[in-house]
Amino acid sequence: MFDIFKNLNDYSKYFENQLNLSGTILGLIVATSTFILQSGFSSFQFSRSMFLKYYVQQSKFVFLSLAYNIIFSLLLLYFNISATVLFSIHLLFALTFTKYFLDFYSHKGYIVTINSSKYNPYKNHLAKYFRYISNLGLLQNILIYGTIYFIFFYPLHFNGAYKLNEHQVFMTTVSCFGFSILVLIRIIPQFFLFSEQEYKSKAKNELKDDLDIDVSKENKILKDILIKNGRKELQEVIKTPKFNSLMVYMPENKREAFFVIDVEITNKTVFEIVNSIQEYSFAFFVELSSIHVDVNNYVLSYFVKVDNENKTRSYFLRASRTEIERLKQKYSNPKDFIEHLPNKVIDELFRNL
């Protein structure tokens, strides 16, 4: 394969300079990221967690690429390590970088998706992960996967299998350094772009005192995301295998995400009805906790019409993001998850089953 990198007569001087330059750039990025993460978003009212995660994910792969330059420069300057061991370390860095890099672009695709007409209907985590990346567009996807290949896998063609030499490390460190410079140049403009986006999303009457928290704007964003994730019941009455009819709407609420859920169920036992509600609630809560908006409390308020009864039965559940995260780690079964929710009010028909 054609080598676009010029060979050097003496790599020692190069790696000494690379060590100094990468350390300097690493310090600049640490300082910039620390400012943004600690205080840069203090004025944001909406989607703060979404943008904070954007910079956290970005910092991971930038730090890793600079760490690669520093560590490999030290290894080649001061240690006598075999080409096979160098290859193993390089491959570990490559795979970790790929994971962090794709995590970042999946989250970026998530932001693009909820702010556009694109959607992501997949329930499977892996399919949803890559769908967010594909939603960035064909050109962006070519650049994403091309960057991964060019930085870490292209240099592997210039030596025997499972071996890495000085020239290959030179190729990777040059690419990593140039890549880090480009990211550093873009960090501040990105921050001001998000600030402008946040400013435009604010109406004058939405500027509240910190003690008066209004999440109504976030609730609208949350609803849009759920619809794009395939929850058609937020738009119209639908029929599912578990419910004869299902409709969800969100009344105005300034403190939490409140979902009123109207369901009709016929020709099922009480056990089957409760199982259906528990499975639906479990999936809904898990999905809500995975959405990055600044709403951390959720209510599912069911009005259940059973067969030909004139009255509706209630099934009320309230949970915070923290409670959901804690419980889903302990209980993968919907029944166990719902039973351990501390805040619920359930009609007597559905109790103690």
Contacts in CASP RR format, 6 or more apart in sequence:
PFRMAT RR
TARGET T0000
AUTHOR 0000-0000-0000
METHOD contacts of the structure
MODEL  1
MFDIFKNLNDYSKYFENQLNLSGTILGLIVATSTFILQSGFSSFQFSRSM
FLKYYVQQSKFVFLSLAYNIIFSLLLLYFNISATVLFSIHLLFALTFTKY
FLDFYSHKGYIVTINSSKYNPYKNHLAKYFRYISNLGLLQNILIYGTIYF
IFFYPLHFNGAYKLNEHQVFMTTVSCFGFSILVLIRIIPQFFLFSEQEYK
SKAKNELKDDLDIDVSKENKILKDILIKNGRKELQEVIKTPKFNSLMVYM
PENKREAFFVIDVEITNKTVFEIVNSIQEYSFAFFVELSSIHVDVNNYVL
SYFVKVDNENKTRSYFLRASRTEIERLKQKYSNPKDFIEHLPNKVIDELF
RNL
1 154 0 8 1.000
1 157 0 8 1.000
1 158 0 8 1.000
3 158 0 8 1.000
3 171 0 8 1.000
5 167 0 8 1.000
5 170 0 8 1.000
5 171 0 8 1.000
5 174 0 8 1.000
7 167 0 8 1.000
8 14 0 8 1.000
8 167 0 8 1.000
8 170 0 8 1.000
11 76 0 8 1.000
11 166 0 8 1.000
11 167 0 8 1.000
11 170 0 8 1.000
12 77 0 8 1.000
14 170 0 8 1.000
15 72 0 8 1.000
15 73 0 8 1.000
15 76 0 8 1.000
15 77 0 8 1.000
15 173 0 8 1.000
16 73 0 8 1.000
16 77 0 8 1.000
18 69 0 8 1.000
18 73 0 8 1.000
18 173 0 8 1.000
18 177 0 8 1.000
19 69 0 8 1.000
19 70 0 8 1.000
19 73 0 8 1.000
19 74 0 8 1.000
19 77 0 8 1.000
21 177 0 8 1.000
22 66 0 8 1.000
22 69 0 8 1.000
22 70 0 8 1.000
22 73 0 8 1.000
22 173 0 8 1.000
22 176 0 8 1.000
22 177 0 8 1.000
22 180 0 8 1.000
23 66 0 8 1.000
23 70 0 8 1.000
25 66 0 8 1.000
25 177 0 8 1.000
25 180 0 8 1.000
25 181 0 8 1.000
25 184 0 8 1.000
26 63 0 8 1.000
26 66 0 8 1.000
26 67 0 8 1.000
26 70 0 8 1.000
28 184 0 8 1.000
29 59 0 8 1.000
29 62 0 8 1.000
29 63 0 8 1.000
29 66 0 8 1.000
29 180 0 8 1.000
29 183 0 8 1.000
29 184 0 8 1.000
29 187 0 8 1.000
30 63 0 8 1.000
32 184 0 8 1.000
32 187 0 8 1.000
32 188 0 8 1.000
33 55 0 8 1.000
33 59 0 8 1.000
33 187 0 8 1.000
36 55 0 8 1.000
36 187 0 8 1.000
36 191 0 8 1.000
37 52 0 8 1.000
37 55 0 8 1.000
37 56 0 8 1.000
40 191 0 8 1.000
41 48 0 8 1.000
41 51 0 8 1.000
41 52 0 8 1.000
43 195 0 8 1.000
43 198 0 8 1.000
44 51 0 8 1.000
44 195 0 8 1.000
44 198 0 8 1.000
45 198 0 8 1.000
45 202 0 8 1.000
45 206 0 8 1.000
45 207 0 8 1.000
45 217 0 8 1.000
45 294 0 8 1.000
46 198 0 8 1.000
46 201 0 8 1.000
46 202 0 8 1.000
46 217 0 8 1.000
46 218 0 8 1.000
46 221 0 8 1.000
46 293 0 8 1.000
46 294 0 8 1.000
47 198 0 8 1.000
47 218 0 8 1.000
47 221 0 8 1.000
47 292 0 8 1.000
47 293 0 8 1.000
47 294 0 8 1.000
48 294 0 8 1.000
49 292 0 8 1.000
49 293 0 8 1.000
49 294 0 8 1.000
50 110 0 8 1.000
50 111 0 8 1.000
50 292 0 8 1.000
50 293 0 8 1.000
51 194 0 8 1.000
53 107 0 8 1.000
53 292 0 8 1.000
54 104 0 8 1.000
54 107 0 8 1.000
54 108 0 8 1.000
54 111 0 8 1.000
54 194 0 8 1.000
55 187 0 8 1.000
57 100 0 8 1.000
57 103 0 8 1.000
57 104 0 8 1.000
57 107 0 8 1.000
58 104 0 8 1.000
58 183 0 8 1.000
58 187 0 8 1.000
60 100 0 8 1.000
60 103 0 8 1.000
60 104 0 8 1.000
61 97 0 8 1.000
61 100 0 8 1.000
61 101 0 8 1.000
61 104 0 8 1.000
62 180 0 8 1.000
62 183 0 8 1.000
62 184 0 8 1.000
64 93 0 8 1.000
64 96 0 8 1.000
64 97 0 8 1.000
64 100 0 8 1.000
65 97 0 8 1.000
65 151 0 8 1.000
65 176 0 8 1.000
65 179 0 8 1.000
65 180 0 8 1.000
66 176 0 8 1.000
66 177 0 8 1.000
66 180 0 8 1.000
68 93 0 8 1.000
68 97 0 8 1.000
68 172 0 8 1.000
68 173 0 8 1.000
68 176 0 8 1.000
69 173 0 8 1.000
69 176 0 8 1.000
69 177 0 8 1.000
71 89 0 8 1.000
72 86 0 8 1.000
72 89 0 8 1.000
72 90 0 8 1.000
72 169 0 8 1.000
72 172 0 8 1.000
72 173 0 8 1.000
73 173 0 8 1.000
75 81 0 8 1.000
75 86 0 8 1.000
75 89 0 8 1.000
76 166 0 8 1.000
76 169 0 8 1.000
83 159 0 8 1.000
83 163 0 8 1.000
83 164 0 8 1.000
83 165 0 8 1.000
84 162 0 8 1.000
84 163 0 8 1.000
86 163 0 8 1.000
86 164 0 8 1.000
86 165 0 8 1.000
86 169 0 8 1.000
87 156 0 8 1.000
87 162 0 8 1.000
87 163 0 8 1.000
87 164 0 8 1.000
90 152 0 8 1.000
90 156 0 8 1.000
90 164 0 8 1.000
90 168 0 8 1.000
90 169 0 8 1.000
90 172 0 8 1.000
93 152 0 8 1.000
94 152 0 8 1.000
94 153 0 8 1.000
97 148 0 8 1.000
97 151 0 8 1.000
97 152 0 8 1.000
98 148 0 8 1.000
98 152 0 8 1.000
101 144 0 8 1.000
101 147 0 8 1.000
101 148 0 8 1.000
102 129 0 8 1.000
102 133 0 8 1.000
102 144 0 8 1.000
105 132 0 8 1.000
105 133 0 8 1.000
105 136 0 8 1.000
105 140 0 8 1.000
105 144 0 8 1.000
106 129 0 8 1.000
106 130 0 8 1.000
106 132 0 8 1.000
106 133 0 8 1.000
107 132 0 8 1.000
107 292 0 8 1.000
108 132 0 8 1.000
108 136 0 8 1.000
109 132 0 8 1.000
109 133 0 8 1.000
109 135 0 8 1.000
109 136 0 8 1.000
110 120 0 8 1.000
110 132 0 8 1.000
110 292 0 8 1.000
112 118 0 8 1.000
112 132 0 8 1.000
112 135 0 8 1.000
112 136 0 8 1.000
113 119 0 8 1.000
113 120 0 8 1.000
113 132 0 8 1.000
113 135 0 8 1.000
113 228 0 8 1.000
114 221 0 8 1.000
114 224 0 8 1.000
114 225 0 8 1.000
114 228 0 8 1.000
116 135 0 8 1.000
118 135 0 8 1.000
118 228 0 8 1.000
119 227 0 8 1.000
119 228 0 8 1.000
119 229 0 8 1.000
119 230 0 8 1.000
120 128 0 8 1.000
120 131 0 8 1.000
120 132 0 8 1.000
120 135 0 8 1.000
120 228 0 8 1.000
120 229 0 8 1.000
121 228 0 8 1.000
121 229 0 8 1.000
121 230 0 8 1.000
122 128 0 8 1.000
122 131 0 8 1.000
133 141 0 8 1.000
133 144 0 8 1.000
134 141 0 8 1.000
136 144 0 8 1.000
147 179 0 8 1.000
150 175 0 8 1.000
151 172 0 8 1.000
151 175 0 8 1.000
151 176 0 8 1.000
151 179 0 8 1.000
152 172 0 8 1.000
154 171 0 8 1.000
155 164 0 8 1.000
155 168 0 8 1.000
155 169 0 8 1.000
155 171 0 8 1.000
155 172 0 8 1.000
156 164 0 8 1.000
156 168 0 8 1.000
158 167 0 8 1.000
158 168 0 8 1.000
158 171 0 8 1.000
159 165 0 8 1.000
159 168 0 8 1.000
201 217 0 8 1.000
206 214 0 8 1.000
206 217 0 8 1.000
208 214 0 8 1.000
213 254 0 8 1.000
213 255 0 8 1.000
214 254 0 8 1.000
215 253 0 8 1.000
215 254 0 8 1.000
215 255 0 8 1.000
215 256 0 8 1.000
215 257 0 8 1.000
215 294 0 8 1.000
215 295 0 8 1.000
216 252 0 8 1.000
216 253 0 8 1.000
216 254 0 8 1.000
218 257 0 8 1.000
218 293 0 8 1.000
218 294 0 8 1.000
218 295 0 8 1.000
219 250 0 8 1.000
219 253 0 8 1.000
219 257 0 8 1.000
219 295 0 8 1.000
221 293 0 8 1.000
222 257 0 8 1.000
222 288 0 8 1.000
222 291 0 8 1.000
222 293 0 8 1.000
222 295 0 8 1.000
223 234 0 8 1.000
223 250 0 8 1.000
225 291 0 8 1.000
225 293 0 8 1.000
226 234 0 8 1.000
226 287 0 8 1.000
226 291 0 8 1.000
227 234 0 8 1.000
227 235 0 8 1.000
229 287 0 8 1.000
231 248 0 8 1.000
232 238 0 8 1.000
233 246 0 8 1.000
233 247 0 8 1.000
233 248 0 8 1.000
234 248 0 8 1.000
234 249 0 8 1.000
234 250 0 8 1.000
236 247 0 8 1.000
237 245 0 8 1.000
237 246 0 8 1.000
237 247 0 8 1.000
238 245 0 8 1.000
238 246 0 8 1.000
238 247 0 8 1.000
239 245 0 8 1.000
239 246 0 8 1.000
240 246 0 8 1.000
242 265 0 8 1.000
242 276 0 8 1.000
242 279 0 8 1.000
242 280 0 8 1.000
243 263 0 8 1.000
243 264 0 8 1.000
243 265 0 8 1.000
243 276 0 8 1.000
243 280 0 8 1.000
244 263 0 8 1.000
244 264 0 8 1.000
244 265 0 8 1.000
244 266 0 8 1.000
245 262 0 8 1.000
245 263 0 8 1.000
245 264 0 8 1.000
246 261 0 8 1.000
246 262 0 8 1.000
246 263 0 8 1.000
247 261 0 8 1.000
247 262 0 8 1.000
247 263 0 8 1.000
248 259 0 8 1.000
248 260 0 8 1.000
248 261 0 8 1.000
248 262 0 8 1.000
249 259 0 8 1.000
249 260 0 8 1.000
250 257 0 8 1.000
250 258 0 8 1.000
250 259 0 8 1.000
250 260 0 8 1.000
251 258 0 8 1.000
251 260 0 8 1.000
255 297 0 8 1.000
256 295 0 8 1.000
256 297 0 8 1.000
256 298 0 8 1.000
256 299 0 8 1.000
256 318 0 8 1.000
257 288 0 8 1.000
257 295 0 8 1.000
257 297 0 8 1.000
257 298 0 8 1.000
257 299 0 8 1.000
258 298 0 8 1.000
258 299 0 8 1.000
258 301 0 8 1.000
259 284 0 8 1.000
259 298 0 8 1.000
259 299 0 8 1.000
259 300 0 8 1.000
259 301 0 8 1.000
260 301 0 8 1.000
260 303 0 8 1.000
261 300 0 8 1.000
261 301 0 8 1.000
261 302 0 8 1.000
261 303 0 8 1.000
262 302 0 8 1.000
262 303 0 8 1.000
262 305 0 8 1.000
263 277 0 8 1.000
263 302 0 8 1.000
263 303 0 8 1.000
263 304 0 8 1.000
263 305 0 8 1.000
264 304 0 8 1.000
264 305 0 8 1.000
265 273 0 8 1.000
265 276 0 8 1.000
265 304 0 8 1.000
265 305 0 8 1.000
265 306 0 8 1.000
265 307 0 8 1.000
266 306 0 8 1.000
266 307 0 8 1.000
267 307 0 8 1.000
268 276 0 8 1.000
270 349 0 8 1.000
270 350 0 8 1.000
270 353 0 8 1.000
271 353 0 8 1.000
273 304 0 8 1.000
273 306 0 8 1.000
273 350 0 8 1.000
274 350 0 8 1.000
274 353 0 8 1.000
275 334 0 8 1.000
275 335 0 8 1.000
277 302 0 8 1.000
277 304 0 8 1.000
277 315 0 8 1.000
277 350 0 8 1.000
278 334 0 8 1.000
278 335 0 8 1.000
278 337 0 8 1.000
278 338 0 8 1.000
279 334 0 8 1.000
281 300 0 8 1.000
281 317 0 8 1.000
281 334 0 8 1.000
281 338 0 8 1.000
282 334 0 8 1.000
282 337 0 8 1.000
282 338 0 8 1.000
283 334 0 8 1.000
284 300 0 8 1.000
285 298 0 8 1.000
285 300 0 8 1.000
285 317 0 8 1.000
285 319 0 8 1.000
285 324 0 8 1.000
285 328 0 8 1.000
285 337 0 8 1.000
286 324 0 8 1.000
286 328 0 8 1.000
288 298 0 8 1.000
288 321 0 8 1.000
288 324 0 8 1.000
289 321 0 8 1.000
289 324 0 8 1.000
289 325 0 8 1.000
289 328 0 8 1.000
296 320 0 8 1.000
296 321 0 8 1.000
296 322 0 8 1.000
297 318 0 8 1.000
297 319 0 8 1.000
297 320 0 8 1.000
297 321 0 8 1.000
298 318 0 8 1.000
298 319 0 8 1.000
298 320 0 8 1.000
298 321 0 8 1.000
298 324 0 8 1.000
299 316 0 8 1.000
299 317 0 8 1.000
299 318 0 8 1.000
300 315 0 8 1.000
300 316 0 8 1.000
300 317 0 8 1.000
300 318 0 8 1.000
301 314 0 8 1.000
301 315 0 8 1.000
301 316 0 8 1.000
301 317 0 8 1.000
302 313 0 8 1.000
302 314 0 8 1.000
302 315 0 8 1.000
302 316 0 8 1.000
302 317 0 8 1.000
303 312 0 8 1.000
303 313 0 8 1.000
303 314 0 8 1.000
304 312 0 8 1.000
304 313 0 8 1.000
304 314 0 8 1.000
304 315 0 8 1.000
304 347 0 8 1.000
305 312 0 8 1.000
305 313 0 8 1.000
306 313 0 8 1.000
306 349 0 8 1.000
313 347 0 8 1.000
313 349 0 8 1.000
313 350 0 8 1.000
314 345 0 8 1.000
314 346 0 8 1.000
314 347 0 8 1.000
315 346 0 8 1.000
315 347 0 8 1.000
315 350 0 8 1.000
316 344 0 8 1.000
316 345 0 8 1.000
316 346 0 8 1.000
317 338 0 8 1.000
317 341 0 8 1.000
317 343 0 8 1.000
317 344 0 8 1.000
318 341 0 8 1.000
318 343 0 8 1.000
318 344 0 8 1.000
319 327 0 8 1.000
319 341 0 8 1.000
319 343 0 8 1.000
323 341 0 8 1.000
323 342 0 8 1.000
327 337 0 8 1.000
327 340 0 8 1.000
327 341 0 8 1.000
328 337 0 8 1.000
330 336 0 8 1.000
330 340 0 8 1.000
331 337 0 8 1.000
331 340 0 8 1.000
338 344 0 8 1.000
END
